[in-house]
Amino acid sequence: MVLWSSIINVPDLAVDFFENDTPHGYAKRFMWMRHLQAFVGKTQSCQLNTIIYDGFAGAGVYSNAWDEDIAKYGSPLIAIRVSIEHFITKGKLINRFNARASIEVGPNDGVADYRMTNYSIRVYLVEGNISNFNKLVKNVGIIFDLYAIKFIRKKRSTDCVEIFSADDSISISCRVSHEKFENVDPPHIFSSDRLVAFIDPFGYKHIPMSHVSKFVGLRKEIYINYMSQFVNRFFNVDEEGVQKLFGMAKADIESRLLPYTSDRLDNGMALYKDILKEHCGTEAFALSFEMRNIYNTRLYHMIFISCHEKGLEVMKEAMNAGTQNPTCFALSDFLISKKGQKMNLRNGQKDEDVAPVIFERFKSNQSVSIKTVRNFVIHDTIFVWRKGTLKNLCVNNKITNVLSAAGQHPQRRGTFPDHTEWFLTFAAS
Ligand SMILES: C[S@@+](CC[C@H](N)C(=O)[O-])C[C@H]1O[C@@H](n2cnc3c(N)ncnc32)[C@H](O)[C@@H]1O
């Protein structure tokens, strides 16, 4: 018998994936980078422990490109670089240009002080493919070397390597595990810890809700790749897989899909988002971003869930910069590769686009607090919050009066100093 694999070159998806990058892949990682930069900055400035978890980490580098641009790296090296850059901007990277040899230690060597929990930024990387795992271990070390940071590499077992900064001013530790995501529990999160997880599988088989739900809740947030096209395609074929993905019986999934009004693919995504929110056990916020392929058909959605408004705001800034579309969060490889549209990746939102949306919502209303307007923009529109929009509304006489609770006007028209809660009167038309 002739083996197919001996006549055709069967690609190894897990490894070949890292040979080529795509616009949607780059945008997905750009948004991860933007979010992490804010997450690391905020948690570290609040003296919290920053815990970054990457459940489908990959090799860390695409096409072996060691680029300046952080978003060109794979998600695990984005996490490491963002963490290192945090200390650089804080001016704490003392020995940046003073490279020293890194130290390798075996499982039984006496470096007991090197423990993940001794570090304020802890990065957990899980990768199921052995070749990618080995590359990743090497690549994390290369990144530390490129920044000339002395580090210790400790092999806990054949399937687990830990890498610790040996520089007191760079508090970063990293554990790389050769495991299946679904078999490893997240670290316990104490009150002084904040976790953000990136879950980026190839399909939907390895992300059962029973496991993914461990990554949402108080002090945790998740940025997950929901493979909408696959799920939709296999919905009626792979009953068991779909049940595991949603964490409920098929009949329950079906009945919960009914109330949704849009198409089936969007419905599934919306339901998945709702289920994740329900698992948070407390009030939770969600955002989603649609990715389209080279044929302009929907491929997957990036879903973000957080129980903290700040988390939502920060991811919204990232998605707002990542979108090509003025009315929803979406990006299409077709528009970029075939139609020549540029990826902008900036918060280019214009005040004059946001102003009519705010006006439509609040026209004829009196005494609307800025907080109310801000909440509306953050939770009910695709825009990010900028006070400049209020100035635009004042200049165009859509806001006719601005008063403090004590009945005073701001000193200058079109300004809204933070020290006072201002109340706005909107025109009728
Ligand atoms: C889409 S790629 C990840 C890309 C990566 N997040 C990035 O941004 O560069 C999926 C990775 O998950 C790995 N993988 C597949 N099944 C896995 C499992 N059950 N657990 C952990 N990793 C798995 C694959 O080997 C592959 O490297």
The ligand as an ORCA input file, in Angstrom:
! r2SCAN-3c Opt
* xyz 0 1
  C      -3.013     29.015     16.253
  S      -1.552     28.369     16.877
  C      -1.134     29.517     18.140
  C      -0.559     30.790     17.652
  C      -0.082     31.689     18.746
  N      -1.142     31.948     19.724
  C       0.442     32.991     18.206
  O      -0.244     34.014     18.286
  O       1.569     32.997     17.696
  C      -2.081     26.994     17.828
  C      -0.960     26.304     18.574
  O      -1.555     25.405     19.518
  C      -0.833     24.193     19.525
  N      -1.773     23.160     20.011
  C      -2.623     22.393     19.301
  N      -3.403     21.653     20.135
  C      -3.039     21.997     21.388
  C      -3.514     21.637     22.691
  N      -4.498     20.753     22.865
  N      -2.953     22.231     23.764
  C      -1.968     23.144     23.613
  N      -1.480     23.522     22.418
  C      -2.018     22.959     21.319
  C      -0.341     24.005     18.115
  O       0.798     23.177     18.085
  C      -0.028     25.460     17.723
  O       1.293     25.773     18.014
*
